[in-house]
């Protein structure tokens, strides 16, 4: 599953390589990756979580995925369903039965 997501992100970056905004967002991602590699801390994670650039990148990524082929959307749907199943299994193993997945329309 991780391989599918990596391929999807790589295809996204390849398709957006001429977009000027994407170049700056790609730099933010590179910087964030280096920060995490140096050491993971609560402060680092919180700073990344609050980064508006990463939100913009995720929004562009979602928009790109909605415009892909039917086969691409199928595999992204598959990844989403497997992720949901894994979250459910993890929550039942931890006996946290308040698992409430978000349903996408």
MARBA-3410 file (N, C-alpha, C, O; in Angstrom, 1 decimal):
105
0.8,-1.2,0.0,0.0,0.0,0.0,0.9,1.3,0.0,0.6,2.2,-0.7 ~ 1.9,1.2,0.8,2.8,2.4,0.8,3.4,2.6,-0.6,3.6,3.8,-1.0 ~ 3.7,1.5,-1.3,4.3,1.7,-2.6,3.3,2.4,-3.6,3.7,3.2,-4.4 ~ 2.0,2.1,-3.5,1.0,2.8,-4.3,1.0,4.3,-4.0,0.9,5.1,-4.9 ~ 1.0,4.6,-2.7,1.0,6.0,-2.3,2.3,6.7,-2.7,2.2,7.9,-3.2
3.4,6.1,-2.6,4.7,6.7,-3.1,4.6,7.0,-4.6,5.0,8.0,-5.1 ~ 4.1,6.0,-5.3,4.0,6.2,-6.8,3.0,7.3,-7.1,3.3,8.1,-8.0 ~ 1.9,7.4,-6.4,1.0,8.4,-6.6,1.6,9.8,-6.3,1.4,10.8,-7.1 ~ 2.3,10.0,-5.2,2.9,11.2,-4.9,4.0,11.6,-5.9,4.1,12.7,-6.4 ~ 4.8,10.6,-6.4,5.8,10.9,-7.4,5.2,11.3,-8.7,5.7,12.2,-9.3
4.1,10.7,-9.1,3.4,11.1,-10.3,2.8,12.5,-10.2,2.9,13.3,-11.1 ~ 2.3,12.8,-9.0,1.8,14.1,-8.7,2.9,15.2,-8.9,2.7,16.2,-9.6 ~ 4.1,14.9,-8.3,5.2,15.9,-8.4,5.7,16.0,-9.8,6.0,17.1,-10.2 ~ 5.7,14.9,-10.5,6.2,14.9,-11.9,5.2,15.8,-12.8,5.6,16.5,-13.6 ~ 3.9,15.6,-12.5,2.9,16.3,-13.3,2.9,17.8,-13.0,2.6,18.7,-13.8
3.3,18.2,-11.8,3.3,19.6,-11.3,4.7,20.3,-11.4,4.8,21.3,-10.8 ~ 5.6,19.6,-12.1,7.0,20.2,-12.0,7.1,21.6,-12.6,8.1,22.3,-12.3 ~ 6.2,22.0,-13.5,6.3,23.3,-14.2,5.6,24.3,-13.4,5.7,25.5,-13.7 ~ 4.8,23.9,-12.3,4.1,24.9,-11.5,5.0,25.6,-10.5,5.7,24.9,-9.7 ~ 5.0,26.9,-10.6,6.0,27.7,-9.7,5.6,27.5,-8.3,6.5,27.4,-7.4
4.3,27.5,-7.9,3.9,27.3,-6.5,4.4,26.0,-6.0,4.7,25.8,-4.8 ~ 4.3,25.0,-6.9,4.7,23.6,-6.4,6.2,23.6,-6.1,6.6,22.8,-5.2 ~ 7.0,24.4,-6.8,8.5,24.4,-6.5,8.7,24.9,-5.0,9.5,24.3,-4.3 ~ 8.0,25.9,-4.6,8.1,26.4,-3.3,7.6,25.4,-2.3,8.1,25.2,-1.2 ~ 6.5,24.8,-2.6,5.9,23.8,-1.7,6.8,22.5,-1.6,6.9,22.0,-0.5
7.5,22.2,-2.7,8.4,21.1,-2.7,9.6,21.4,-1.7,10.1,20.5,-1.1 ~ 10.0,22.6,-1.7,11.1,23.0,-0.8,10.6,22.9,0.6,11.4,22.5,1.5 ~ 9.4,23.3,0.9,8.9,23.1,2.3,8.8,21.7,2.7,9.2,21.3,3.8 ~ 8.4,20.8,1.8,8.4,19.4,2.1,9.8,18.9,2.3,10.0,18.1,3.3 ~ 10.8,19.3,1.6,12.2,18.8,1.7,12.7,19.3,3.1,13.3,18.5,3.8
12.4,20.5,3.5,12.8,21.1,4.8,12.1,20.3,5.9,12.8,19.9,6.9 ~ 10.9,20.0,5.8,10.1,19.3,6.8,10.7,17.9,7.0,10.8,17.4,8.1 ~ 11.0,17.2,5.8,11.6,15.9,5.9,12.9,15.9,6.6,13.2,15.0,7.4 ~ 13.7,16.9,6.3,15.0,17.0,7.0,14.9,17.2,8.5,15.6,16.7,9.3 ~ 13.9,18.0,8.9,13.6,18.3,10.3,13.2,17.0,11.0,13.7,16.7,12.1
12.4,16.2,10.4,11.9,14.9,11.0,13.1,13.9,11.1,13.2,13.2,12.1 ~ 13.9,13.9,10.1,15.0,13.0,10.1,16.0,13.3,11.2,16.7,12.4,11.7 ~ 16.2,14.6,11.5,17.1,15.0,12.6,16.6,14.5,13.9,17.4,14.2,14.8 ~ 15.3,14.5,14.1,14.8,14.1,15.4,13.3,14.4,15.5,12.9,15.5,15.2 ~ 12.5,13.4,15.9,11.1,13.6,16.0,10.8,14.1,17.4,11.1,13.4,18.4
10.1,15.2,17.5,9.7,15.7,18.8,8.2,16.2,18.6,7.7,16.4,17.5 ~ 7.6,16.4,19.7,6.2,16.9,19.7,6.2,18.3,19.1,5.2,18.6,18.3 ~ 7.2,19.1,19.4,7.2,20.4,18.8,7.3,20.4,17.3,6.7,21.2,16.6 ~ 8.2,19.5,16.8,8.4,19.4,15.3,7.1,18.9,14.7,6.7,19.5,13.6 ~ 6.5,17.9,15.2,5.2,17.4,14.7,4.1,18.5,14.7,3.4,18.6,13.7
4.0,19.2,15.8,3.0,20.3,15.9,3.3,21.4,14.8,2.3,21.9,14.2 ~ 4.5,21.7,14.7,4.9,22.8,13.7,4.5,22.3,12.3,4.0,23.1,11.5 ~ 4.8,21.1,12.0,4.4,20.5,10.6,2.9,20.5,10.5,2.4,20.7,9.4 ~ 2.2,20.1,11.5,0.8,19.9,11.5,0.1,21.3,11.2,-0.9,21.4,10.5 ~ 0.7,22.4,11.7,0.1,23.7,11.6,0.6,24.4,10.4,0.2,25.6,10.1
1.5,23.8,9.6,2.0,24.5,8.4,1.0,24.7,7.3,0.5,23.7,6.8 ~ 0.7,25.9,6.9,-0.3,26.1,5.9,0.2,25.7,4.5,-0.6,25.3,3.7 ~ 1.5,25.7,4.3,2.0,25.2,3.1,1.7,23.7,2.8,1.4,23.3,1.7 ~ 1.8,22.9,3.9,1.5,21.5,3.7,0.0,21.3,3.5,-0.4,20.4,2.8 ~ -0.9,22.2,4.0,-2.3,22.1,3.7,-2.6,22.4,2.3,-3.4,21.8,1.6
-1.8,23.4,1.7,-2.0,23.8,0.3,-1.5,22.6,-0.6,-2.2,22.3,-1.5 ~ -0.4,22.0,-0.2,0.1,20.9,-0.9,-0.9,19.7,-0.9,-1.2,19.1,-2.0 ~ -1.5,19.4,0.2,-2.5,18.3,0.3,-3.7,18.7,-0.5,-4.3,17.8,-1.1 ~ -4.1,19.9,-0.5,-5.3,20.3,-1.3,-5.0,20.1,-2.8,-5.9,19.6,-3.5 ~ -3.8,20.5,-3.2,-3.5,20.3,-4.6,-3.4,18.9,-5.0,-3.8,18.4,-6.1
-2.9,18.1,-4.1,-2.8,16.6,-4.3,-4.1,16.0,-4.4,-4.4,15.2,-5.3 ~ -5.1,16.4,-3.6,-6.4,15.9,-3.7,-7.1,16.3,-5.0,-7.8,15.5,-5.6 ~ -6.9,17.5,-5.3,-7.5,18.0,-6.6,-6.9,17.2,-7.8,-7.7,16.9,-8.7 ~ -5.6,17.0,-7.8,-5.0,16.2,-8.8,-5.6,14.8,-8.9,-5.8,14.3,-9.9 ~ -5.7,14.2,-7.7,-6.2,12.8,-7.7,-7.7,12.7,-8.2,-8.0,11.7,-8.8
-8.5,13.7,-8.0,-9.8,13.7,-8.5,-9.9,13.8,-10.0,-10.9,13.4,-10.6 ~ -8.8,14.4,-10.6,-8.8,14.5,-12.0,-8.1,13.4,-12.8,-7.9,13.5,-14.0 ~ -7.7,12.4,-12.0,-6.9,11.3,-12.7,-7.9,10.3,-13.4,-9.1,10.5,-13.4 ~ -7.3,9.3,-14.0,-8.1,8.3,-14.7,-9.0,7.5,-13.8,-8.8,7.6,-12.6 ~ -9.9,6.8,-14.4,-10.8,5.9,-13.6,-10.0,4.9,-12.8,-10.3,4.6,-11.7
-9.0,4.3,-13.5,-8.1,3.3,-12.8,-7.4,3.9,-11.7,-7.2,3.3,-10.6 ~ -6.9,5.1,-11.8,-6.2,5.8,-10.7,-7.1,6.1,-9.6,-6.7,5.9,-8.4 ~ -8.3,6.5,-9.8,-9.3,6.7,-8.8,-9.6,5.4,-8.1,-9.9,5.4,-6.9 ~ -9.7,4.4,-8.8,-10.0,3.0,-8.3,-8.9,2.7,-7.2,-9.3,2.3,-6.1 ~ -7.6,2.8,-7.6,-6.6,2.4,-6.7,-6.5,3.3,-5.5,-6.2,2.9,-4.4
-6.8,4.6,-5.7,-6.8,5.5,-4.5,-8.0,5.1,-3.6,-7.8,5.2,-2.4 ~ -9.1,4.7,-4.2,-10.2,4.3,-3.3,-9.8,3.0,-2.6,-10.2,2.8,-1.4 ~ -9.1,2.1,-3.2,-8.6,0.9,-2.6,-7.7,1.2,-1.4,-7.9,0.6,-0.3 ~ -6.8,2.1,-1.6,-5.9,2.5,-0.5,-6.7,3.1,0.6,-6.4,2.8,1.8 ~ -7.7,3.9,0.3,-8.5,4.5,1.4,-9.2,3.5,2.2,-9.3,3.6,3.4
-9.8,2.5,1.5,-10.5,1.4,2.2,-9.6,0.6,3.0,-10.0,0.2,4.1 ~ -8.5,0.2,2.5,-7.5,-0.6,3.3,-7.1,0.2,4.5,-6.9,-0.4,5.6 ~ -6.8,1.5,4.4,-6.4,2.3,5.5,-7.5,2.4,6.6,-7.2,2.3,7.8 ~ -8.8,2.5,6.1,-9.9,2.5,7.0,-10.0,1.1,7.8,-10.2,1.1,9.0 ~ -9.8,0.0,7.1,-9.8,-1.3,7.7,-8.7,-1.4,8.7,-8.9,-2.0,9.8
-7.5,-1.0,8.4,-6.4,-1.0,9.3,-6.6,-0.2,10.6,-6.3,-0.6,11.7 ~ -7.2,1.0,10.4,-7.6,1.8,11.6,-8.6,1.1,12.5,-8.5,1.1,13.7 ~ -9.6,0.4,11.8,-10.6,-0.3,12.6,-9.9,-1.5,13.4,-10.2,-1.7,14.6 ~ -9.1,-2.3,12.7,-8.4,-3.4,13.4,-7.5,-2.9,14.5,-7.6,-3.5,15.6 ~ -6.8,-1.8,14.3,-5.9,-1.3,15.3,-6.8,-0.8,16.5,-6.4,-1.0,17.7
-7.9,-0.2,16.3,-8.7,0.3,17.4,-9.3,-0.8,18.2,-9.5,-0.8,19.4 ~ -9.8,-1.9,17.5,-10.3,-3.0,18.2,-9.3,-3.8,19.0,-9.5,-4.3,20.1 ~ -8.0,-3.9,18.5,-7.0,-4.5,19.2,-6.6,-3.7,20.5,-6.3,-4.3,21.5 ~ -6.8,-2.4,20.4,-6.5,-1.5,21.6,-7.7,-1.4,22.4,-7.7,-0.7,23.5 ~ -8.8,-2.0,22.0,-10.1,-2.0,22.7,-10.6,-0.6,22.9,-11.2,-0.2,23.9
-10.4,0.2,21.8,-11.0,1.5,21.8,-12.1,1.4,20.8,-11.9,1.7,19.6 ~ -13.2,1.1,21.2,-14.4,0.8,20.3,-15.1,2.1,19.9,-16.1,2.1,19.2 ~ -14.6,3.2,20.4,-15.2,4.5,19.9,-14.7,4.9,18.6,-14.9,6.1,18.2 ~ -14.2,4.0,17.8,-13.7,4.2,16.4,-14.9,4.7,15.6,-15.9,4.0,15.5 ~ -14.8,5.9,15.1,-15.8,6.5,14.3,-15.2,7.0,13.0,-14.8,8.2,13.0
-15.2,6.2,12.0,-14.5,6.7,10.7,-15.4,7.8,10.1,-16.6,7.8,10.2 ~ -14.7,8.7,9.4,-15.4,9.7,8.7,-15.9,9.1,7.4,-15.1,8.4,6.7 ~ -17.1,9.3,7.0,-17.7,8.8,5.8,-17.6,9.9,4.8,-18.1,11.0,5.0 ~ -17.0,9.6,3.6,-16.9,10.5,2.5,-18.0,10.4,1.6,-18.4,9.2,1.3 ~ -18.6,11.5,1.2,-19.7,11.4,0.2,-19.2,11.4,-1.2,-20.0,11.3,-2.1
END
